[in-house]
Amino acid sequence: MPGLFKTTERSDKGASFPLADALSSLKYNSDGLIPAIAQQHDTGEVLMMAWMNKQSLQETLETGRVCFWSRSRQKLWRKGESSGQIQRLKAIRVDCDGDTLLLSVDQTGPACHTGRKSCFYNLIKDNEILVESEPLIDPDTLYGK
Amino acid sequence: MPGLFKTTERSDKGASFPLADALSSLKYNSDGLIPAIAQQHDTGEVLMMAWMNKQSLQETLETGRVCFWSRSRQKLWRKGESSGQIQRLKAIRVDCDGDTLLLSVDQTGPACHTGRKSCFYNLIKDNEILVESEPLIDPDTLYGK
């Protein structure tokens, strides 16, 4: 049902449609991936952006624990499987044209592999880039190096 | 300077580096694009995700008005050029590995072409997808149809 997100564009608030139609209308890129933004549910902080394929999205919906697709490792990436810093899913939203996901999550500890809460710690400020935050946990501790 | 974001991983809070080195270390995809998430600066609401190329990022930094690259139209997309609903840039952050941008913006009216504040209005809820919000402005009015 490729037209579902075209339909919801003009739908009233409160209208609902079968999830299966929405899932089959998602637009994956040529690698079969869709970007997924993770936002901390209570603070609104944007934690990270990663990618999902159909299988990782399905697993995330079934288990309530966020699972991405790792492009570097070319395998499912159950967030926190190495570090213990998992993401519990609170809600998923799909954008107007069905090609981006917004995950509302409860992040255990840091989302970032550097040990920082969020991956977005490099601030462009005037003619410099400024490191804005410290790690919550030393990454050597997180990954047991 | 491809290693700058590797350097900032281990940098202390407050460390700063030349912007030019950061910009030349950004990782664009094979189409020369980098994803850019736009977040309303005061409410934390995630409004949309779109793409930038080098030129649109440069223009955004220079003018303080957000400019994306439109993949469908294959041209610069000065957000609001048709609808009048522009995005003023408050801050830009780069993620840990330099392949995603987070824009803190002040959005005039709706960010979404459907007239809704945010593009993420399709909520996955149980076995359905639920339309969560109404347009602020009728899209026919926005685009003068």
Interface residues (C-beta under 8 A of the other chain):
Chain A: L4 F5 T8 E9 R10 S11 D12 K13 G14 A15 S16 F17 P18 L19 A20 D21 A22 P35 I37 Q39 T43 G44 E45 V46 M48 M49 L61 A91 I92 R93 V94 D95 C96 D97 G98 T100 L102 C112 H113 T114 R116 C119 F120 Y121 N122 L123 I124 K125 D126 N127 E128 I129 L130 V131 E132 S133 E134 P139
Chain B: L4 F5 T8 E9 R10 S11 D12 K13 G14 A15 S16 F17 P18 L19 A20 D21 A22 P35 I37 Q39 T43 G44 E45 V46 M48 M49 L61 A91 I92 R93 V94 D95 C96 D97 G98 T100 L102 C112 H113 T114 R116 C119 F120 Y121 N122 L123 I124 K125 D126 N127 E128 I129 L130 V131 E132 S133 E134 P139
